[in-house]
Amino acid sequence: MASPGVKALLLLFLVHAVSALYPDTMSPMSPMMLDPDPATPGFPSPPARFQDMAKKLMMRCLQMGHLLPMTMDNPFNNSGVQMEDSMSRPNPLSHFHSLLTSLSAEETDTYSDTDMDSASRFYFQPNSTMKYPDSDREWNVTERMWNCSSLPSFIEHMRNSSAGPQCFLRAFIAPLSWVALMMKGGDNMEPEDYGRLVWAAKPLLQNMPPRQMTLPPWIQNPHLEEMMKMLGEVFGSLSEEQRVQIREWAKERVAQNNYNCSHTAAAWRPRPIPEQKPGQTHRPEQEPGQTHRPEQKPGQTHRPAQEPGQTPKPEQEPRQTLRPEVGQNWPARPPQPDMTVMPSPCPPRLLWLKMDVMKMMGPFLSGLPMDDIQTIPNDQLCPFFHSPQFSSSFRGVGGLPPLQGRKILQKIRECSQKRGDLVQNLDRLGSLACFYDDAPTLNSSMSRLLLSQLDDCSNSGVNKLKKKLVNTVMSSSVDDSSPELLHALGPGVTLLSPFHLSQFSPDALKDTLMSLGSEVKWGLTQAKTLANKLLQGKQEVSGKELMSLGSAVTGVASSVLRKVKSQGLLGNEGLDMMSQKMTSLQRKALLEGLLGDVNASELIQKVPASLLSSLSLTTLDRANLTSLDQLEGKQWTRAQSAFLVRNILGKKMTLTDMRKLGSAMQGVSCEMIEKVAESGVMEMVQAVTETPRWLSKTQVCCTAQSLFAGLEKKRAGYFNNITDTELEEIPTLLLLHLPAEKIASLPASVCAVFMKKMKEANLSSLPLTSRSRPTLTNRALNCLGRNMSKLSSEEVLSLGSLLCELAPSQMALLAPEVLNSSVQVLASCKQIPPRHWRALFQLLNDTYGDPSDWTADTIKSLGPLLLLDDSAVRSLRFKSWLKETLSDLMDSLPSPPVPNPPQEFSRGPDLSALRWKLFSLSTSSSEVMSMRRRRAVLPQGEVGLTVSLLEELGGANVYWSPAQLSKMDAGTITAAVETLGEVLDYSAEQLVVLREKAIQAWGPVSGLNESQVLQLGCVSQGFNLTELASLPFSSLDTLETLSRCSWTQPQREAVWRGFVERINETVGELGAVELVGLDQFICGLNTEETGQLNTDAFREAVQSVGEVQCPLAVTELLKQRAVAVFGETQGWTEALVNSLGNIMAGLSLSEFLSLSPSAFSFLSPTSVPLIPPDRLAALSTSQLKALGPDNAAMVTSAQWAVLGEAQRAALGNALGVAYDRVAYDRAEPTTNPPRNQPQLSGASMLGTLGVGVFMQPFLFLLLGFVL
């Protein structure tokens, strides 16, 4: 360990290291520059927000337990440490001292001086000579300090310090090191120096990776390998977008270094063609009346030369391998390519994944697209599978995409068949084990080995695999309740029944929960069993005891959580993951307990993001936050953000303030953005777009409008003669909102920049029917400069997300091989305009034939496009591989957002046809057993509803007909009742049968216990109103669990009436936790009861109450209570309007008119379709325009019909861009499902009132009113 003397001098090294910086380098917008001598890496200029990044990293050092280093104030006055031009240029190292002293006293007050040993401190002495302890006088390194003229050499000295000081110094230097690495990729840097920079930069990537990563366009192979090794070590900290960016960057660097080609070469130099008139469709080479592909004979079906997904033939071998041959050294200075010369395009099937490259890619292999996986040569994959690097490449990477995971495992099987050693190497599979399908052949020890690797699986078939493995392990176990069995089962322990879990000792269960981590998913009754077993019935538990439950915390009663104290919880990193598993009721109860132990200010500073969002505005008000610095690093909700922005800044905000907001940017109104723009529009734009994840569509629109207006003032016809530099300065997010006519008029000279921006563009902020979408597409096609039939695959792919906007008539003009590759990319589009669906599916039929004839590889490659036609999905003929392929397709689709966004911004195919097909395949005679055998054991037409089948189907149990459900025996429904109770949307006929079966199994409702009610879940909807009122439960947790079901208003009233009688409390005695737990059953309160709601409780719980969608009459009662608690509506702020949520729909006509226009964009989108049409029609045009895009898109056809022309135009303006009115029918099915197969539609969002309104969005007409 380094001595205190060395530690004392380390800070002086840092003084010299940063002394080369000029004062302007600390500007937030300063460019990143390196020492002019590329062979000697100097000191880079700090990046934007350097101080914020360094401070956050230093805070991590404190959280890790390192004591804060001590420095004397203003050490630079020391005459022995003369700074270059110190009188006129304050040295940036002063920021290191200021950053240390600015760390919150609340974070450091627990570290007293007597606790800080010399091993964790270093000192500045203010006199002219640095003084060391006697034992360190031999360390005379002053001369070496002055000779430390490069960042790598400084880092080498820093690495010799002890852990504490090193952590803080590394935190300070990490952003600078990352900047140095990004400049030219360290092209002329020695490997040792490059390695030092990579080591120093790691904390930045590990704790706060830059959202917009800039990676060097050129990097030597040794440096690339070093960089990828570090990026692999921080893989878990990266977002999926960052992982994709790094993987594609590495692929391009390998192509450049090893093959002297580029995957993007064809799109580097767009060739503009003569301009088209605005609005003209890009259809070159097509005569009037001519059909697509003139070379195709009439009636001929185009078949691509290669089946989608088919393994290609090798097309190019590398010119050099990643590593030199034995005995060969890397060249010290490899020639740098001339980046002004366009490299040759790589062949479509470049075999770039050699063994050494796969070793280098590490965990980034887990996200490889199918095309790349298919090019991996088996003679390279086989030795890689047996190398030490393989296991780490697929371990801890999360669930693999099922199609890719199966393909890699298939190729490994082919490798292992020759050696016959796959079973012996099961421990190497990692996440690939999720797709192992030969479990019955494994013995107990091998089953344990495979089970231990199934903790990260996300594919739907994994539970079936786990069950087989668990049965094998348990069959060989002597004691079914031994700790050894729990350990052997690993992640498979989640398949044990609640009764079986209760047989293990508390200590064994506690050890198992700790080893499994927080990502394990438990059923509700399992979690309650574990919580009861470990807490042993205690009503008051410590923070340590609560943390020991891990993911089983979902089983802890809210009555226990509201008594928990802060000790052992606040500051514990595990609290964030644990509270993410909790329900809204549990989080509210836990916060009530914590607030009884600490004040609001301390709680806000220490509570994790998952709990912070549940804090009420009342609690924020008590915390008395007065500085933007107190908001830093927190993830605030939109209501909290609006509250904090108004309280701290009022109506005045500067650019500096805006940059400090972080997630609180959500609370900034368009009015505030426009005022900031007055001081400099481009500066405002840069500040706003620094945190794009926190921007609402409303903020994006008004920022774009302010920018474009400011630029047009700067120069008339600004966009007609805009330059490359000027276009580059406009963020892509805002450029998308440029009016269509201005997009069409962009000069050809900016095509290169335009195409670059379009390739990275995310179109999600544009309405699906926006006129800008086709205009952007045609502008990009013009920039490519060639007719559609001449475009290469690389050129089409350079369109980025605009490829998803291509009309089928345009795609039909592509050359066959280009069409084939383009369609495969189209299958990965997140959005395809609904107007293209029918024609696109016809193009698929023309190109690939009837979907029923598609091969497994074709469905794997084009699967998402198959969903464009429900009838095609339902009519797919049975094949042995079809169920697995469609199941993988379902697993690969993204989960639908919650709540559902308006369809003007997100409209994907209806998945009910795919769910029904999977149900059909799972229950068909071909899948379950041969027809001949089936008839021998079951009556004709009868389906065997076994427990295992019901558990496998899960939510798809909704497709059983009432007649089929009636065939269940009492034992089956008793064993599978919890699975059946999780289905949210049974039909009335199904519920009648399920009620009968429940009574048959457990007796009349009056004899049920609360545990049985909990297991019944949504099956309880089948009970009549009298039975519902008598359901024997008094727990808030059970009530909240039942609230997820689709209850009618009479049912809500019956459940509420029975519950309030059983708890023996008046409405006025209900606290905030109780109001949160009521959830949708609060709609059952009558007029008198609503008026009795406790004022403080209502104020504290109003955000949760506002998420419920009650009938209008009840909503108006809740609004009356809100007026009584918060005052008259004219005084309601944006924060309160957002917190009230759906209660806002109950405002009267005069109350709506009293709201300020700025409040309308803060309405909850779900409240808009609940507003009575006559009240919406009374709003002014300024109020309607202020709704913003999300809210304007939620206006229903009934509301639209009563609006005047000026109001409709205002709604169009609210969307931010011109668009064409299209009437979507959300319920439009291509074919109706079989009569006895109810269509899966998800839980009702509006209950009995407003379902039809919510499901019928009607989009608006702007064209003709605005243009």
Secondary structure in CASP SS format (residue, H / E / C, confidence):
PFRMAT SS
TARGET T0000
AUTHOR 0000-0000-0000
METHOD secondary structure of the structure
MODEL  1
M C 1.00
A C 1.00
S C 1.00
P H 1.00
G H 1.00
V H 1.00
K H 1.00
A H 1.00
L H 1.00
L H 1.00
L H 1.00
L H 1.00
F H 1.00
L H 1.00
V H 1.00
H H 1.00
A H 1.00
V H 1.00
S C 1.00
A C 1.00
L C 1.00
Y C 1.00
P H 1.00
D H 1.00
T H 1.00
M H 1.00
S C 1.00
P C 1.00
M C 1.00
S C 1.00
P C 1.00
M C 1.00
M C 1.00
L C 1.00
D C 1.00
P C 1.00
D C 1.00
P C 1.00
A C 1.00
T C 1.00
P C 1.00
G C 1.00
F C 1.00
P C 1.00
S C 1.00
P C 1.00
P C 1.00
A C 1.00
R C 1.00
F H 1.00
Q H 1.00
D H 1.00
M H 1.00
A H 1.00
K H 1.00
K H 1.00
L H 1.00
M H 1.00
M H 1.00
R H 1.00
C H 1.00
L H 1.00
Q H 1.00
M C 1.00
G C 1.00
H C 1.00
L C 1.00
L C 1.00
P C 1.00
M C 1.00
T C 1.00
M C 1.00
D C 1.00
N C 1.00
P H 1.00
F H 1.00
N H 1.00
N C 1.00
S C 1.00
G C 1.00
V C 1.00
Q C 1.00
M C 1.00
E C 1.00
D C 1.00
S C 1.00
M C 1.00
S C 1.00
R C 1.00
P C 1.00
N C 1.00
P C 1.00
L C 1.00
S H 1.00
H H 1.00
F H 1.00
H H 1.00
S H 1.00
L H 1.00
L H 1.00
T H 1.00
S H 1.00
L C 1.00
S C 1.00
A H 1.00
E H 1.00
E H 1.00
T H 1.00
D C 1.00
T C 1.00
Y C 1.00
S C 1.00
D H 1.00
T H 1.00
D H 1.00
M C 1.00
D C 1.00
S H 1.00
A H 1.00
S H 1.00
R C 1.00
F C 1.00
Y C 1.00
F C 1.00
Q C 1.00
P C 1.00
N C 1.00
S C 1.00
T C 1.00
M C 1.00
K C 1.00
Y C 1.00
P C 1.00
D H 1.00
S H 1.00
D H 1.00
R C 1.00
E C 1.00
W C 1.00
N C 1.00
V C 1.00
T H 1.00
E H 1.00
R H 1.00
M H 1.00
W H 1.00
N C 1.00
C C 1.00
S C 1.00
S C 1.00
L H 1.00
P H 1.00
S H 1.00
F H 1.00
I H 1.00
E H 1.00
H H 1.00
M H 1.00
R C 1.00
N C 1.00
S C 1.00
S C 1.00
A H 1.00
G H 1.00
P H 1.00
Q H 1.00
C H 1.00
F H 1.00
L H 1.00
R H 1.00
A H 1.00
F H 1.00
I H 1.00
A H 1.00
P H 1.00
L H 1.00
S H 1.00
W H 1.00
V H 1.00
A H 1.00
L H 1.00
M H 1.00
M C 1.00
K H 1.00
G H 1.00
G H 1.00
D C 1.00
N C 1.00
M C 1.00
E C 1.00
P H 1.00
E H 1.00
D H 1.00
Y H 1.00
G H 1.00
R H 1.00
L H 1.00
V H 1.00
W H 1.00
A H 1.00
A H 1.00
K H 1.00
P H 1.00
L H 1.00
L H 1.00
Q H 1.00
N H 1.00
M C 1.00
P C 1.00
P C 1.00
R C 1.00
Q C 1.00
M C 1.00
T C 1.00
L C 1.00
P C 1.00
P C 1.00
W C 1.00
I C 1.00
Q C 1.00
N H 1.00
P H 1.00
H H 1.00
L H 1.00
E H 1.00
E H 1.00
M H 1.00
M H 1.00
K H 1.00
M H 1.00
L H 1.00
G H 1.00
E H 1.00
V C 1.00
F H 1.00
G H 1.00
S H 1.00
L C 1.00
S C 1.00
E H 1.00
E H 1.00
Q H 1.00
R H 1.00
V H 1.00
Q H 1.00
I H 1.00
R H 1.00
E H 1.00
W H 1.00
A H 1.00
K H 1.00
E H 1.00
R H 1.00
V H 1.00
A H 1.00
Q H 1.00
N H 1.00
N H 1.00
Y H 1.00
N C 1.00
C E 1.00
S E 1.00
H C 1.00
T C 1.00
A H 1.00
A H 1.00
A H 1.00
W C 1.00
R C 1.00
P C 1.00
R C 1.00
P C 1.00
I C 1.00
P C 1.00
E C 1.00
Q C 1.00
K C 1.00
P C 1.00
G C 1.00
Q C 1.00
T C 1.00
H C 1.00
R C 1.00
P C 1.00
E C 1.00
Q C 1.00
E C 1.00
P C 1.00
G C 1.00
Q C 1.00
T C 1.00
H C 1.00
R C 1.00
P C 1.00
E C 1.00
Q C 1.00
K C 1.00
P C 1.00
G C 1.00
Q C 1.00
T C 1.00
H C 1.00
R C 1.00
P C 1.00
A C 1.00
Q C 1.00
E C 1.00
P C 1.00
G C 1.00
Q C 1.00
T C 1.00
P C 1.00
K C 1.00
P C 1.00
E C 1.00
Q C 1.00
E C 1.00
P C 1.00
R C 1.00
Q C 1.00
T C 1.00
L C 1.00
R C 1.00
P C 1.00
E C 1.00
V C 1.00
G C 1.00
Q C 1.00
N C 1.00
W C 1.00
P C 1.00
A C 1.00
R C 1.00
P C 1.00
P C 1.00
Q C 1.00
P C 1.00
D C 1.00
M C 1.00
T C 1.00
V C 1.00
M C 1.00
P C 1.00
S E 1.00
P E 1.00
C C 1.00
P C 1.00
P C 1.00
R C 1.00
L C 1.00
L C 1.00
W C 1.00
L C 1.00
K C 1.00
M H 1.00
D H 1.00
V H 1.00
M H 1.00
K H 1.00
M H 1.00
M H 1.00
G H 1.00
P H 1.00
F H 1.00
L H 1.00
S H 1.00
G H 1.00
L C 1.00
P C 1.00
M H 1.00
D H 1.00
D H 1.00
I H 1.00
Q H 1.00
T C 1.00
I C 1.00
P C 1.00
N H 1.00
D H 1.00
Q H 1.00
L H 1.00
C H 1.00
P H 1.00
F H 1.00
F H 1.00
H C 1.00
S C 1.00
P H 1.00
Q H 1.00
F H 1.00
S H 1.00
S H 1.00
S H 1.00
F C 1.00
R C 1.00
G C 1.00
V C 1.00
G C 1.00
G C 1.00
L C 1.00
P C 1.00
P H 1.00
L H 1.00
Q H 1.00
G H 1.00
R H 1.00
K H 1.00
I H 1.00
L H 1.00
Q H 1.00
K H 1.00
I H 1.00
R H 1.00
E H 1.00
C H 1.00
S H 1.00
Q H 1.00
K H 1.00
R H 1.00
G C 1.00
D C 1.00
L C 1.00
V H 1.00
Q H 1.00
N H 1.00
L H 1.00
D H 1.00
R H 1.00
L C 1.00
G H 1.00
S H 1.00
L H 1.00
A H 1.00
C H 1.00
F H 1.00
Y C 1.00
D C 1.00
D C 1.00
A H 1.00
P H 1.00
T H 1.00
L C 1.00
N C 1.00
S H 1.00
S H 1.00
M H 1.00
S H 1.00
R H 1.00
L H 1.00
L H 1.00
L H 1.00
S C 1.00
Q C 1.00
L C 1.00
D C 1.00
D C 1.00
C C 1.00
S C 1.00
N C 1.00
S C 1.00
G C 1.00
V H 1.00
N H 1.00
K H 1.00
L H 1.00
K H 1.00
K H 1.00
K H 1.00
L H 1.00
V H 1.00
N H 1.00
T H 1.00
V H 1.00
M H 1.00
S H 1.00
S C 1.00
S C 1.00
V C 1.00
D C 1.00
D C 1.00
S C 1.00
S C 1.00
P H 1.00
E H 1.00
L H 1.00
L H 1.00
H H 1.00
A H 1.00
L H 1.00
G H 1.00
P H 1.00
G H 1.00
V H 1.00
T H 1.00
L H 1.00
L C 1.00
S C 1.00
P H 1.00
F H 1.00
H H 1.00
L H 1.00
S C 1.00
Q C 1.00
F C 1.00
S C 1.00
P H 1.00
D H 1.00
A H 1.00
L H 1.00
K H 1.00
D H 1.00
T H 1.00
L H 1.00
M H 1.00
S H 1.00
L H 1.00
G C 1.00
S C 1.00
E C 1.00
V C 1.00
K C 1.00
W C 1.00
G C 1.00
L H 1.00
T H 1.00
Q H 1.00
A H 1.00
K H 1.00
T H 1.00
L H 1.00
A H 1.00
N H 1.00
K H 1.00
L H 1.00
L H 1.00
Q C 1.00
G C 1.00
K C 1.00
Q C 1.00
E C 1.00
V C 1.00
S C 1.00
G H 1.00
K H 1.00
E H 1.00
L H 1.00
M H 1.00
S C 1.00
L C 1.00
G H 1.00
S H 1.00
A H 1.00
V H 1.00
T H 1.00
G H 1.00
V C 1.00
A C 1.00
S H 1.00
S H 1.00
V H 1.00
L H 1.00
R C 1.00
K C 1.00
V C 1.00
K C 1.00
S C 1.00
Q C 1.00
G C 1.00
L C 1.00
L C 1.00
G C 1.00
N C 1.00
E C 1.00
G H 1.00
L H 1.00
D H 1.00
M H 1.00
M H 1.00
S H 1.00
Q H 1.00
K H 1.00
M C 1.00
T C 1.00
S H 1.00
L H 1.00
Q H 1.00
R H 1.00
K H 1.00
A H 1.00
L H 1.00
L H 1.00
E H 1.00
G H 1.00
L H 1.00
L H 1.00
G C 1.00
D C 1.00
V C 1.00
N C 1.00
A H 1.00
S H 1.00
E H 1.00
L H 1.00
I H 1.00
Q H 1.00
K H 1.00
V C 1.00
P C 1.00
A H 1.00
S H 1.00
L H 1.00
L H 1.00
S C 1.00
S C 1.00
L C 1.00
S C 1.00
L H 1.00
T H 1.00
T H 1.00
L H 1.00
D H 1.00
R H 1.00
A H 1.00
N C 1.00
L C 1.00
T C 1.00
S C 1.00
L H 1.00
D H 1.00
Q H 1.00
L H 1.00
E C 1.00
G C 1.00
K C 1.00
Q C 1.00
W C 1.00
T C 1.00
R H 1.00
A H 1.00
Q H 1.00
S H 1.00
A H 1.00
F H 1.00
L H 1.00
V H 1.00
R H 1.00
N H 1.00
I H 1.00
L H 1.00
G C 1.00
K C 1.00
K C 1.00
M C 1.00
T C 1.00
L H 1.00
T H 1.00
D H 1.00
M H 1.00
R H 1.00
K H 1.00
L C 1.00
G H 1.00
S H 1.00
A H 1.00
M H 1.00
Q H 1.00
G H 1.00
V C 1.00
S C 1.00
C H 1.00
E H 1.00
M H 1.00
I H 1.00
E H 1.00
K H 1.00
V H 1.00
A H 1.00
E C 1.00
S C 1.00
G C 1.00
V H 1.00
M H 1.00
E H 1.00
M H 1.00
V H 1.00
Q H 1.00
A H 1.00
V H 1.00
T C 1.00
E C 1.00
T C 1.00
P H 1.00
R H 1.00
W H 1.00
L C 1.00
S C 1.00
K H 1.00
T H 1.00
Q H 1.00
V H 1.00
C H 1.00
C H 1.00
T H 1.00
A H 1.00
Q H 1.00
S H 1.00
L H 1.00
F H 1.00
A H 1.00
G H 1.00
L H 1.00
E H 1.00
K H 1.00
K H 1.00
R C 1.00
A C 1.00
G C 1.00
Y H 1.00
F H 1.00
N H 1.00
N C 1.00
I C 1.00
T C 1.00
D H 1.00
T H 1.00
E H 1.00
L H 1.00
E H 1.00
E H 1.00
I C 1.00
P C 1.00
T H 1.00
L H 1.00
L H 1.00
L H 1.00
L C 1.00
H C 1.00
L C 1.00
P C 1.00
A H 1.00
E H 1.00
K H 1.00
I H 1.00
A H 1.00
S C 1.00
L C 1.00
P C 1.00
A H 1.00
S H 1.00
V H 1.00
C H 1.00
A H 1.00
V H 1.00
F H 1.00
M H 1.00
K H 1.00
K H 1.00
M H 1.00
K H 1.00
E C 1.00
A C 1.00
N C 1.00
L H 1.00
S H 1.00
S H 1.00
L C 1.00
P C 1.00
L C 1.00
T C 1.00
S E 1.00
R C 1.00
S H 1.00
R H 1.00
P H 1.00
T H 1.00
L H 1.00
T H 1.00
N H 1.00
R H 1.00
A H 1.00
L H 1.00
N H 1.00
C H 1.00
L H 1.00
G C 1.00
R C 1.00
N C 1.00
M H 1.00
S H 1.00
K H 1.00
L C 1.00
S C 1.00
S H 1.00
E H 1.00
E H 1.00
V H 1.00
L H 1.00
S C 1.00
L C 1.00
G H 1.00
S H 1.00
L H 1.00
L H 1.00
C H 1.00
E H 1.00
L C 1.00
A C 1.00
P H 1.00
S H 1.00
Q H 1.00
M H 1.00
A C 1.00
L C 1.00
L C 1.00
A C 1.00
P H 1.00
E H 1.00
V H 1.00
L H 1.00
N H 1.00
S H 1.00
S H 1.00
V H 1.00
Q H 1.00
V H 1.00
L H 1.00
A C 1.00
S C 1.00
C C 1.00
K C 1.00
Q C 1.00
I C 1.00
P C 1.00
P H 1.00
R H 1.00
H H 1.00
W H 1.00
R H 1.00
A H 1.00
L H 1.00
F H 1.00
Q H 1.00
L H 1.00
L H 1.00
N H 1.00
D H 1.00
T H 1.00
Y H 1.00
G C 1.00
D C 1.00
P H 1.00
S H 1.00
D H 1.00
W C 1.00
T C 1.00
A H 1.00
D H 1.00
T H 1.00
I H 1.00
K H 1.00
S H 1.00
L H 1.00
G H 1.00
P H 1.00
L H 1.00
L H 1.00
L C 1.00
L C 1.00
D C 1.00
D H 1.00
S H 1.00
A H 1.00
V H 1.00
R H 1.00
S C 1.00
L C 1.00
R C 1.00
F C 1.00
K C 1.00
S C 1.00
W C 1.00
L H 1.00
K H 1.00
E H 1.00
T H 1.00
L H 1.00
S H 1.00
D H 1.00
L H 1.00
M H 1.00
D H 1.00
S H 1.00
L C 1.00
P C 1.00
S C 1.00
P C 1.00
P C 1.00
V C 1.00
P C 1.00
N C 1.00
P C 1.00
P C 1.00
Q C 1.00
E C 1.00
F C 1.00
S C 1.00
R C 1.00
G C 1.00
P C 1.00
D C 1.00
L C 1.00
S H 1.00
A H 1.00
L H 1.00
R H 1.00
W H 1.00
K H 1.00
L H 1.00
F H 1.00
S H 1.00
L H 1.00
S H 1.00
T H 1.00
S C 1.00
S H 1.00
S H 1.00
E H 1.00
V H 1.00
M C 1.00
S C 1.00
M H 1.00
R H 1.00
R H 1.00
R H 1.00
R H 1.00
A H 1.00
V H 1.00
L C 1.00
P C 1.00
Q C 1.00
G C 1.00
E C 1.00
V C 1.00
G C 1.00
L C 1.00
T C 1.00
V H 1.00
S H 1.00
L H 1.00
L H 1.00
E H 1.00
E H 1.00
L H 1.00
G H 1.00
G H 1.00
A H 1.00
N H 1.00
V H 1.00
Y H 1.00
W C 1.00
S C 1.00
P H 1.00
A H 1.00
Q H 1.00
L H 1.00
S C 1.00
K C 1.00
M C 1.00
D C 1.00
A H 1.00
G H 1.00
T H 1.00
I H 1.00
T H 1.00
A H 1.00
A H 1.00
V H 1.00
E H 1.00
T H 1.00
L H 1.00
G H 1.00
E C 1.00
V C 1.00
L C 1.00
D C 1.00
Y C 1.00
S C 1.00
A H 1.00
E H 1.00
Q H 1.00
L H 1.00
V H 1.00
V H 1.00
L H 1.00
R H 1.00
E H 1.00
K H 1.00
A H 1.00
I H 1.00
Q H 1.00
A H 1.00
W H 1.00
G C 1.00
P C 1.00
V H 1.00
S H 1.00
G H 1.00
L C 1.00
N C 1.00
E H 1.00
S H 1.00
Q H 1.00
V H 1.00
L H 1.00
Q H 1.00
L H 1.00
G H 1.00
C H 1.00
V H 1.00
S H 1.00
Q H 1.00
G H 1.00
F C 1.00
N C 1.00
L H 1.00
T H 1.00
E H 1.00
L H 1.00
A H 1.00
S C 1.00
L C 1.00
P C 1.00
F C 1.00
S C 1.00
S C 1.00
L H 1.00
D H 1.00
T H 1.00
L H 1.00
E H 1.00
T H 1.00
L H 1.00
S C 1.00
R C 1.00
C C 1.00
S C 1.00
W C 1.00
T C 1.00
Q H 1.00
P H 1.00
Q H 1.00
R H 1.00
E H 1.00
A H 1.00
V H 1.00
W H 1.00
R H 1.00
G H 1.00
F H 1.00
V H 1.00
E H 1.00
R H 1.00
I H 1.00
N C 1.00
E C 1.00
T C 1.00
V H 1.00
G H 1.00
E H 1.00
L C 1.00
G C 1.00
A H 1.00
V H 1.00
E H 1.00
L H 1.00
V H 1.00
G H 1.00
L H 1.00
D H 1.00
Q H 1.00
F H 1.00
I H 1.00
C H 1.00
G H 1.00
L C 1.00
N C 1.00
T H 1.00
E H 1.00
E H 1.00
T H 1.00
G H 1.00
Q C 1.00
L C 1.00
N C 1.00
T H 1.00
D H 1.00
A H 1.00
F H 1.00
R H 1.00
E H 1.00
A H 1.00
V H 1.00
Q H 1.00
S H 1.00
V H 1.00
G C 1.00
E C 1.00
V C 1.00
Q C 1.00
C C 1.00
P C 1.00
L H 1.00
A H 1.00
V H 1.00
T H 1.00
E H 1.00
L H 1.00
L H 1.00
K H 1.00
Q H 1.00
R H 1.00
A H 1.00
V H 1.00
A H 1.00
V H 1.00
F H 1.00
G C 1.00
E C 1.00
T H 1.00
Q H 1.00
G H 1.00
W C 1.00
T C 1.00
E H 1.00
A H 1.00
L H 1.00
V H 1.00
N H 1.00
S H 1.00
L H 1.00
G H 1.00
N H 1.00
I H 1.00
M H 1.00
A H 1.00
G H 1.00
L C 1.00
S C 1.00
L H 1.00
S H 1.00
E H 1.00
F H 1.00
L H 1.00
S H 1.00
L C 1.00
S C 1.00
P H 1.00
S H 1.00
A H 1.00
F H 1.00
S H 1.00
F H 1.00
L C 1.00
S C 1.00
P H 1.00
T H 1.00
S H 1.00
V H 1.00
P H 1.00
L H 1.00
I C 1.00
P C 1.00
P H 1.00
D H 1.00
R H 1.00
L H 1.00
A C 1.00
A C 1.00
L C 1.00
S C 1.00
T H 1.00
S H 1.00
Q H 1.00
L H 1.00
K H 1.00
A C 1.00
L C 1.00
G H 1.00
P H 1.00
D H 1.00
N H 1.00
A H 1.00
A C 1.00
M C 1.00
V C 1.00
T E 1.00
S H 1.00
A H 1.00
Q H 1.00
W H 1.00
A H 1.00
V C 1.00
L C 1.00
G C 1.00
E H 1.00
A H 1.00
Q H 1.00
R H 1.00
A H 1.00
A H 1.00
L H 1.00
G H 1.00
N H 1.00
A H 1.00
L C 1.00
G C 1.00
V C 1.00
A C 1.00
Y E 1.00
D C 1.00
R C 1.00
V C 1.00
A C 1.00
Y C 1.00
D C 1.00
R C 1.00
A C 1.00
E C 1.00
P C 1.00
T C 1.00
T C 1.00
N C 1.00
P C 1.00
P C 1.00
R C 1.00
N C 1.00
Q C 1.00
P C 1.00
Q C 1.00
L C 1.00
S C 1.00
G C 1.00
A C 1.00
S C 1.00
M C 1.00
L C 1.00
G C 1.00
T C 1.00
L C 1.00
G C 1.00
V H 1.00
G H 1.00
V H 1.00
F H 1.00
M C 1.00
Q C 1.00
P E 1.00
F C 1.00
L C 1.00
F C 1.00
L C 1.00
L C 1.00
L C 1.00
G C 1.00
F C 1.00
V C 1.00
L C 1.00
END
